[in-house]
Amino acid sequence: MIILFANSKLQKEFSDDRKLIQARGERQAKLIRRRLSELKAANTLADMWKLPAARCHELTGNLKGMVSLDLDYPYRLLVSVSGESVQHRSDGGLVHDSVTAVIIERVGDTHD
């Protein structure tokens, strides 16, 4: 899968282990690296739904259109989908097999 970043600051932080650990702590940095590795290895977003530890789900409300991947409670890796081939179901949800690129938006607590 293609991984893009919402901004250059986030890309720099996620690309440098030292910066990532400094900003997020050892445990969360390890989990972020794991999720990035899983995303890179995935052919489509549907592959991420097969990983129980990722606990993927589509978000609703003001975060509608984003997908959440589990890190350490209560933090989640929030991604949006990218690409012209992205399809939606009749209920507005994503066709996960159609998503081949994501944008890393942020790390956050979706319950705030």
VMD Tcl script that draws the C-alpha trace (Angstrom):
set ca {
  {0.00 0.00 0.00}
  {1.10 3.55 -0.65}
  {1.58 5.63 2.51}
  {1.45 9.41 2.38}
  {1.57 11.95 5.20}
  {-0.73 14.87 5.95}
  {2.25 17.18 6.49}
  {6.03 17.21 6.35}
  {6.42 17.52 10.13}
  {4.60 14.24 10.66}
  {6.56 12.57 7.86}
  {9.88 13.67 9.39}
  {8.85 12.46 12.85}
  {7.67 9.07 11.57}
  {10.78 8.63 9.38}
  {13.31 9.17 12.18}
  {13.28 6.62 15.01}
  {14.97 9.01 17.43}
  {12.43 11.78 16.77}
  {9.56 9.33 16.98}
  {10.69 7.98 20.37}
  {11.33 11.50 21.65}
  {7.86 12.69 20.61}
  {5.80 9.57 21.37}
  {7.74 7.45 23.85}
  {9.31 4.03 23.34}
  {6.10 1.96 23.50}
  {4.02 4.10 21.18}
  {6.91 4.52 18.74}
  {7.23 0.73 18.52}
  {3.51 0.37 17.80}
  {3.57 3.15 15.18}
  {6.48 1.46 13.40}
  {4.55 -1.84 13.50}
  {1.42 -0.26 11.98}
  {3.47 1.47 9.27}
  {5.15 -1.84 8.44}
  {1.77 -3.58 8.26}
  {0.37 -0.85 6.03}
  {3.37 -1.07 3.69}
  {2.97 -4.85 3.43}
  {-0.78 -4.66 2.79}
  {-2.07 -4.75 -0.78}
  {-5.30 -2.99 0.17}
  {-6.91 -1.63 3.30}
  {-8.91 -4.87 3.54}
  {-5.70 -6.63 4.62}
  {-5.56 -4.44 7.73}
  {-9.01 -5.64 8.82}
  {-7.56 -9.18 8.98}
  {-5.11 -8.15 11.73}
  {-6.90 -8.41 15.11}
  {-4.27 -6.31 16.92}
  {-4.84 -3.36 14.56}
  {-8.55 -3.18 15.51}
  {-9.38 -1.21 12.35}
  {-12.62 0.66 12.10}
  {-14.11 3.49 10.14}
  {-14.85 6.58 12.14}
  {-18.09 8.56 12.26}
  {-19.19 12.04 13.23}
  {-16.62 14.80 12.74}
  {-13.99 12.14 11.87}
  {-16.13 10.49 9.16}
  {-14.00 9.35 6.24}
  {-11.07 8.38 8.44}
  {-9.95 4.94 9.54}
  {-8.56 4.24 13.00}
  {-5.77 1.75 13.78}
  {-5.06 0.74 17.37}
  {-1.88 1.86 19.15}
  {-1.73 2.02 22.95}
  {-4.96 2.95 24.73}
  {-6.46 5.48 24.17}
  {-4.32 6.45 21.19}
  {-5.03 5.50 17.60}
  {-3.27 6.06 14.28}
  {-5.75 8.01 12.15}
  {-5.56 7.68 8.38}
  {-7.66 8.93 5.51}
  {-7.94 7.20 2.17}
  {-6.41 8.47 -1.03}
  {-6.80 7.69 -4.69}
  {-9.28 7.92 -7.50}
  {-10.18 4.22 -7.36}
  {-11.66 4.40 -3.84}
  {-15.21 3.08 -3.86}
  {-18.01 3.51 -1.33}
  {-20.85 1.18 -0.37}
  {-24.46 2.31 -0.54}
  {-24.38 3.09 3.21}
  {-21.42 5.45 2.69}
  {-18.77 3.10 4.08}
  {-15.58 2.26 2.26}
  {-15.05 -0.71 -0.02}
  {-11.84 -1.75 1.74}
  {-10.51 -3.71 -1.26}
  {-10.55 -0.52 -3.34}
  {-8.18 1.40 -1.05}
  {-4.52 1.12 -2.10}
  {-3.23 4.38 -0.59}
  {-3.66 6.07 2.78}
  {-2.68 9.40 4.27}
  {-1.37 9.36 7.85}
  {-3.30 12.23 9.43}
  {-2.32 12.09 13.10}
  {-2.07 10.11 16.31}
  {-4.87 10.88 18.71}
  {-7.58 9.86 21.11}
  {-10.78 9.49 19.09}
  {-12.88 9.80 22.23}
  {-11.99 13.46 22.90}
}
mol new
graphics top color blue
foreach p $ca { graphics top sphere $p radius 0.5 }
foreach p [lrange $ca 0 end-1] q [lrange $ca 1 end] { graphics top cylinder $p $q radius 0.2 }
display resetview
